[in-house]
Amino acid sequence: MFQVEVTNDNLIVMSLEDSDLMDPSSVYVVKITGESKNYFFQFEESNNSLPSPLVFNASYHGLYYIVTLMVVNSNLASRPARSVIVLTKPLSVGRLFIHDYKPSPETGVVFEAEYPEKFNVFSRENISYWEGNNFRSVLYKDFIKGKTVFNHWMPGICYSNITFQLVSEASFNKTTLVKSSGIGHEPQQHRTAPYPPQNISIQIVLVNRSRSEDPAKGTFVETSTAEANLSNPTEKSSEIFDDQFESSAASSSYNWTEEKYLANTSSETTAPPEWWVSETATVDVEGFVNEIPPEYENPTSVSFSSETFQDPIPPPIFKVLISWFPPKPPTAFDGFNIYLRKDDNLTLISSVVENTYDFVTEVMEPGKYTFTIRTFSSSGSCKTRESSEAKALSFYISPDGKWFEELTEKPKNVTVTSLNPTEALVMWTSSLASSSDFVVSVRSQTCQKQKESQRLEKYYYNKLPSFQSTEPTGIKDLVLYPLGPSAVVLSWSRPYHSVFRKYVVEMFYFNPTSMTSEWTPYYEIAATVSLTSTVRVTNLLPAWYYNFRVTMVTWAEPERSCCDTSTISFITAPVAPQITQVEYVKNLLYITWGYDNKTLDLSHSRMLHWQVTAEGKKRIKKSSNIFIADPAPPKSLFAVNKTQTSVTLLWVEEGFSDYFEVFCWCSDLLQGEYDKDAVMVFSHVVTISNLHPGTSYNCSITSISHHSASIPTFITVSTLVAEMNPNVVVISLLAVLSILLIALLLATLVVLRRKHLQMTRECGAGTFVNFATLERDGKLPYNWRRSIFAFLTLLPSCLWTDYLLAFYINPWNKNGFKKRKLTNPVQLDDFDSYMADMSKDSDYKFSLQFEELKMIGLDIEHCAADLPANRCKNRYTNILPYDFSRVKLVSMDEEEGADYINANYIPGYSSVQEYIATQGPLPDTRNDFWKMILQQKCQVIVMLTQCNEKRRIKCDHYWPFTTEPVSYGDITVEMVSEDEQPDWAFRVFRVSLADDAQHVMHFNFTAWPDHGVPATSAAESILQFVYMVRQKAIKTKGPITVHCSAGVGRTGTFISLDRLMQHIRDHEYVDVLGLVAELRSYRMCMVQTEEQFIFIHQCVQLMWKKKKQQFRISDVIYENVSKS
């Protein structure tokens, strides 16, 4: 066979074998295509041996070539014998550079690869690397001029042995070839930046030192507010300190000195700092005194003297406690670096390990302090890397021993007026933010450089203070951090300047014990000086929806609080399932698991995740899979309320969607040429405005869920044409019609007159014909295949004297109807008039709609129900489950039909498998019925029939008669309680299989006749029953099992009422026809009779009436009268 190979030197070698030699007189030629021109080569003739191989030096690397072997006979006629496609290897990357992706250095990098561009063809890049101890390889095609942005890495991880390979691909005759280049560069390594720590907070505590001195010298004793037991200034501690600060004493005499507090190098008289209280000091009520440093003092001026102190006074020491939260996951980090910036010098003062989240140090020198914390990652062979700088924490210590928060607003309108050679007046406008002090510094421009000193002036007032309570502004930056399925951490920040008493943390959730949802106080926290506060909330229910809010309460009488706007919602994680049963049968492993927690709620989960672990003798292999279902496109899209400039679109949500994108463009333009953006809506109705009159538009609706978009649903709508002046239109129309009517009347009289004279002569006077009428009661047969024309052609000509009768019948074609989608949306405001119109002529229009429903499902297969082993499991031979939606039982038995039960999944208002519609169990199928209940985790059964009706068995009594447990196969059922009402009964069963048990609620409505509906007076009773079932089902998981006798008539009516009751609660329109059509597409004959179809409309009318009453009196629609 003809062989073609490509060598590493980019040579294409072609050789023949014995099977290729057909005729000794033939010539063998090779044609090579792929480059800009074709190449032809001829094998040399050789006697009784194979010719030497041909070698072609390909010019391009990474390009595919088609090599064709052609046989030329003695007549110079050529024909291709065989074609082979080969792919050359692309050239490798010479050098690789890795840079940070500036918008996101934590997860992204920029690869810059250098490779030969001429005669080198490739379509993808293969990026290989080690992520810690795991090898990864990714095919990437988004590259521009050798640069690739890769934004899929994890923060803080060391990525080593990074290599680039160029990949070429080619497809020919359903054959795909792939060639990769070699590795021609040095392997690289790179560490992504870790995320910075979160929620950094600081507490500053004054540490007082106890001393006793001679009272005659004006000394005092300070009381310690916290234990200062830190021998090392940078020692870490998680101790929480009480916030207590010393109040400054008023003093009217100051000396502005240049010496530091701890240096006693001057013998001049000095004044104590402001935090020192002198017993002999007097207070000037309305005056102030300024003093200047002795170096600049005028010798001729009078100086102010103060009491002399013998001992140096040490400055106060402040203890600084910094705390933070770890960086947001999934960050790999090994610890934190704490930096201190003072006087523009940045110093690393400590490094702590990854599980330490607080740090304590002491400061005492005046000046501005700025603390920053950075996350660092050092594990692996890559260089240690720090995160970006988190929010810095700054404060200021004044020379008089006070500390201030960093103010963002500076004093305005600062003016300095020279009073004399030694005094100056400084004035400014107070800032809008509340502040307790000002620091004035004097800096010489020509002499010695000054430092920030004590305040130069201070005002004292003798007025009594007045108090006015103001409402707090509320917290900000409320953040939640989950700590497993039963605990979270709340963190928030307070306003920069605020006075308040405490925080109140509240949570809102559904309490399964009291069956109520309300805001409940959880915790109260006293106000602290810290800008950031946290609280740990525990004992939460797993997989449960919670809302949290934090309010601030003032000291006023009465208390005032604010605000309710700082709320955050969260769904706790579910608990891990517990494996209850493991079976291995014939290479199949069956695993059963469950949850012990009865309050587990998984209704908010839209992502399915599972992990399978296989443990052998050598090592453990794990494989995990995360599946996110794409959202389903909207269905039943239609347009209502059309005007000249707007149109309203309605649709039905299928499955779960976060929101919808609506886009409309003019039909004359392409979708990309229209300049309007898509509209984001969160409901099932939207009004598109600012349209042009009399214009056709194409609109698309797309469902968005988890950032995934569905296939769009399209509709074409047209706006109304601009109306003319109605008076002009009416006058013109009447004039034209009048003229036409007069002309038609005159022409008719002339024709009839001539006809009458002619017929009178032919038939004679006094001739009378008695016509018979042909009528058909009821509706015409629906399966007519063609139009029928009936006309009277055999009547004597004289009968045309007075009357001519003809009729034309053309029903819809049955096959064409099956592809037409049934829908008939009606606004609820117009539903009363709609019912009046549909009920005319003995409900004739209802009959037409119901006839249309009979065509649904005729082409849907139900092969499983027709199997010989399953026929005896069907109560009625004409009610069979569709194959695509039937419920399949899990069984270890491999016999045919072991998984069969006459039941179908039915979609609901909030889930695609919200219901299971099934027939009433037979004596031979009740074991399968309970198996289905247990396997499908059904906790609600709705029975809409009695076991015996009109002396006929409609359903087997499949539950125990007493409280004694009864076994149905391997399943045991025990009746826990029973409550019988006039129209229904309520029971609770305990269903168990081995160690697996669950409680099942059984609702049995007994006042509903077969193939009929409850009495008109009982419509409200059935709606109360539906509402009661819905209220119980909200608290359960698993589908609702509904059955009557056949599982279609009363079952379909109940499901329709339950879905419509939920729909009307949220919408202002209904589509009963579309709903029943959808039910019939999942199980045949749902809503079996026309009477049941009309009854659903009557119940909708009653539900709408109740909803309108609710708007007026703020009452509930229906009251649950059951005694549970």
Secondary structure, DSSP 8 states (H G I E B T S, - for coil): --EEEE-TTSEEEEE--GGG---TT-EEEEEEESSSS-EEEE----TTS----EEEE-S-BS-EEEEEEEEE-TTS-EEEEEEEEEE-------EEEEEE-TT-TTT-EEEEEE---TTB--SEEEEEEEETTEEEEEEE--EETTEEEE----TT-EEEEEEEEEEEEEEETTEEEEEE----S--EEEE------EEEEEEEEEE-------GGGT------SS----SSTT-----------------S------S-TT-----S-----TT---TT----SS-------GGG--TTS--------SS-----EEEEEEEEE--SSS----EEEEEEEETTEEEEEEEEETT--EEEEEE-SSEEEEEEEEEEE--SSS--EE------EEEEE-TTS-EEE--SS--EEEEEEEEETTEEEEEEE--SS--S--------SSSS-----S-S------S------------EEEEEEE-STT-EEEEEE--SS---SEEEEEEEEEETTTTEEEEEEEEEEE--S-SEEEEEE-S--TT-EEEEEEEEE-SSSS--EE-S--EEEEE------EEEEEEEETTEEEEEEE-S-TT---TT---EEEEEEEE-SS-EEEEEEEE-------EEEEEES--SS-EEEEEE--S--SEEEEEEEETTS-GGG-----EEESSSEEEE-S--TT-EEEEEEEEEETTEE---EEEEEE-------HHHHHHHHHHHHHHHHHHHHHHHHHHHHHHHHHHHHHH-TT-----------S---TT--S-EEEE--SS-GGGGGT---EEEE----HHHHTTS-----EEGGGHHHHHHHHTHHHHHHHHHHHHHHTTTTTT---TGGGSHHHHTT-SSTT----TTTB-----S--STTTT--SEEEE--SS-TT-EEEE----TTTHHHHHHHHHHTT--EEEE-S-SEETTEE-S---S-SSSS-EEETTEEEEEEEEEE-SSEEEEEEEEEETTEEEEEEEEEE-S--TTS---GGGHHHHHHHHHHHHHHHTT--S-EEEE-SSSSHHHHHHHHHHHHHHHHHH-SEE-HHHHHHHHHTTSTTSS-SHHHHHHHHHHHHHHHHHHHHHHHH---SS------
